[in-house]
Amino acid sequence: MSTDATPDTLKTLEVGGRTYHYYSLPEAAQALGSIERLPKTLKILLENQLRFADDESVAREDMQALVDWQKEARSDREIGYRPARVLMQDFTGVPGVVDLASMRAAVESLGEDPARINPLSPVDLVIDHSVMVDKFGNATAFRDNVAIEMERNRERYEFLRWGQQAFDNFRVVPPGTGICHQVNLEYLGKTVWTKETDGRTYAYPDTLVGTDSHTTMINGLGVLGWGVGGIEAEAAMLGQPVSMLIPEVIGFRLTGRLREGITATDLVLTVTEMLRKKGVVGKFVEFYGDGLDDLPLADRATIANMAPEYGATCGFFPVDDETLNYLRLTGRDDAQVALVEAYCKAQGLWREPGAEPIFSDTLTLDMGEVVASLAGPKRPQDRVALGDMAAAFDKVMEEDARAPSAPERTAEKGKLMSEGGQTAVGVEESYEHHDSQPVDLDGEQFKLDPGDVVIAAITSCTNTSNPSVMMAAGLVARKAREKGLATRPWVKTSLAPGSKVVTDYLAAAGLNEDLDALGFHLVGYGCTTCIGNSGPLPEPIEQAIESGDLTVASVLSGNRNFEGRVHPLVKTNWLASPPLVVAYALAGSVRCDLTQDPIGTGSDGEPVYLKDIWPSQAEIAEAVARVNTGMFSKEYAEVFDGDDAWKAIEVPESKVYEWSEDSTYIQHPPFFEGMGRTPDAIEDVKEARVLAMLGDSVTTDHISPAGSIKPDSPAGRYLQERGIKPVDFNSYGSRRGNHEIMMRGTFANVRIRNEMLDGVVGGETRHVPSGEQMAIYDAAMRYQEEGTPLVVIAGKEYGTGSSRDWAAKGTRLLGVRAVIAESYERIHRSNLIGMGVVPLQFPEGESRQTLGLTGDEQISIAGLAELTPGGKVKVTVKSDKGEKHFEALCRIDTANELEYYRHGGILHYVLRRMIGAA
């Protein structure tokens, strides 16, 4: 809009006989200065500021700061950004809808109309995180898993069906449709969004925030989007701007093309490694260079998807002809494609060959240098060349506290191969100090060894949206089948595509039969193994792992492999391309060097090597050519309808949700209990105890409840007290709508290490001053009874990982007032503030180690009532040895964040605003 402080930039664009109104960036440049070399991502932010300029939430100075960014390629200016829409998945979406329902209840209790609480921006929730791999390796696995999913999650699905009819501007994509990021890429995303207002059609960039960190995948389509906490997403859907500092933008130049036999997964693992080393946390990454000319959009989306793994806010690919080709392929209509081209060219958002934007920093990759790779054993940025995998696993064993530094090897099951004095370890050898375990599975006897692959999963949004790697997996299966190879009996196999289109094109190429023959039957459409929904291993396999304390492996085509995430018994987890997942299922061990060792023995008795079953680029291209527009049009024609089971769910029509005390899935959270129209004064933290003292790289997977619920855990005991048998526990993720379970599972990860306890792994702590060891939840409740506030102490990169709002919600419900860490991940820091927990940072050069903290201290924090963005507070550490003092940096970085904190959280602030009380 035009204001006294901004130029009149509203123009019209004629496309296909229709008139579109838009806010012209070239016109704005006439008043603000040249933006020709401004990165495309910042041009999109500039358009957003221009469109919402009102002299209050957006001022001329905000736009000028974006233009002036080019002078230093950085800025300390805070802006308010309003995305066009919000994307949710059900794990993070259910608690979001629970919060909306709670807000309606709170508004009603304040005497206001609850119907005033509605999303103001379009919201799409895709149910994709609830299917688990309970059944696998047979033709009925998909049908059986869907039936189990519907039975397990009926309460949650009833709640979402209620939300679908109760809230305006809110759509639900039912279960069994696909992964939210792939549905977004193939159907929801438009690249250019439109809205009808006052008889005009306005065109503007398609932008979004999502409640999953891999929302960034859509950047492959030229759509600016990234993951935020569920709390922040709720505020965005309720009309609040996303507060952000104008970011640095790192330019990533791609040149050349991938060599024969190298996949998009190999490329993305290389990019992830490079950018992690570069250091791009909190920054935008924008890809450019002539290498984009031949980079398929599916490959771009694969790279964009893993932005959280390389640490960036987003990894953006500008719009070009390849974008248009993909829009056509996926069934977007001609009018939409024409609008995208015309709008992007008019706004300077079109990628021009040879363009050299101004960037904060740059790096370059010749794609011809990429080699076949995996990543692991517990971080996605730790790339390992395929030929180094056996050695990488050996290193894991050597570093294991239970193994000697130089373990002797035996050759009872295989042979040693020596070359030039170097010992190559064959596939079937075992470590002397980690004995093989005999297994009897379905009448077949074998031994399970360290390094054996017990899970091989084609899963996750990163790769299952990419036809080239999916077809490659099918071709590897076909060639292996022709050679007479079979999957090893100890391997749990699964295929979980990101959309039904994948199974359509695999069937069109006849490759579904080959995958089925190796046990890679369809198990469901959704996130499975990558998020911890791998399901149970066969009982004899689990018993063998536990009996021998075996370090075994999973190989998955996912993006996350943090400790304890995939399966609690699987200590090493390796990210790989779908065809390599198939290969390792055949080899059965990550200690097989697939570059030189046989992958197995063929039906003719001869050894078969990976090169014998690896497809050529020409073969892959021929298969990919079978993907057609009709497949997308067919699968997305009734995307919001769901199957008969979904349609049969009956829900009451009511403005305010009718909470059931008997539900173990959905409960009324206490966040708004006793909330008044105005916020209470902030009090300093006095003599708090340390709930946990944690090391570096503690992820939200360590903090937030995820995966399976153990029967002897606080959450398990809670469920059993309510008559739920362990077999019916479901996962933490599926129960995110019940705060009682989630707070019991906070900090309960089986791999978390609390430094207050020596040699103890898991969610335990020491209650001070009694000295008793107990579950973190139990200790928190005892402290709560004693009226003792709590803090958490941590090292570097606290909160890396997925955008899990329960990592912050659970922290707050446990009574934690502050976290003091050496550094933070962007989303988790924001989420802590959104829940009224203050994130503090140790002074430069100081840490829990330099201060000699043990966790027995009392922590006091003064100055919280006088906080300023980026200000400092006084921390006093008292122990029986005396007192220490230091000034901690307050990581409330912006004025908006400070306002949220003062209100007790972002939702409290928004609620008060919506009823005119703030």
Secondary structure, 3 states (H helix, E strand, C coil): CCCCCCCCCEEEEEECCEEEEEECHHHHHHHHCCCCCCCHHHHHHHHHHHHHCCCCCCCHHHHHHHHHHHHHCCCCCEEEECCCEEEEEHHHHHHHHHHHHHHHHHHHHCCCCHHHCCCCCCEEEECCCCCCCCCCCCCCHHHHHHHHHHHHCHHHHHHHHHHHHHCCCEEEECCCCECHHHHHHHHHCCCEEEEEECCEEEEEECEEEECCHHHHHHHHHCCEEEECCHHHHHHHHCCCCEEEECCCEEEEEEECCCCCCCCHHHHHHHHHHHHHHHCCCCCEEEEECHHHHHCCHHHHHHHHHCHHHHCCCEEECCECHHHHHHHHHCCCCHHHHHHHHHHHHHHCCECCCCCCCCCCEEEEEEHHHCCCEEECCCCCCCEEEHHHHHHHHHHHHHHCCCCCCCCCEECCCCCCEEECCEEECCCCCEECCCCCEEEEECCEEEEECCCEEEEEEECCHHHHCCHHHHHHHHHHHHHHHHHCCCCCCCCEEEECCCEHHHHHHHHHCCHHHHHHHCCCCECCCCCCHHHCCCCCCCHHHHHHHHHHCCCCEEEECCCCCCCCCCCCCCCEEEECCHHHHHHHHHHCECCCCCCCCCCEECCCCCEECHHHHCCCHHHHHHHHCCCCHHHHHHHCCCCCCCCHHHHCCCCCCCCCCCCCCCCCCCCCCCCCCCCCCCCCCCCCEEEEEEEEECCCCCEHHHHCCCCECCCCCHHHHHHHHCCCCHHHCCECHHHCCCHHHHHHHCCCCCCCCCCCCCCCCCCEEECCCCCCEEEHHHHHHHHHHCCCCEEEECCCCECECCCCHHHHHHHHHCCEEEEEECCECHHHHHHHHHCCCEEEECCCCCCCCCCCCCCCCEEEEECHHHCCCCCEEEEEEEECCEEEEEEEEECCCCHHHHHHHHCCCHHHHHHHHHCCCC
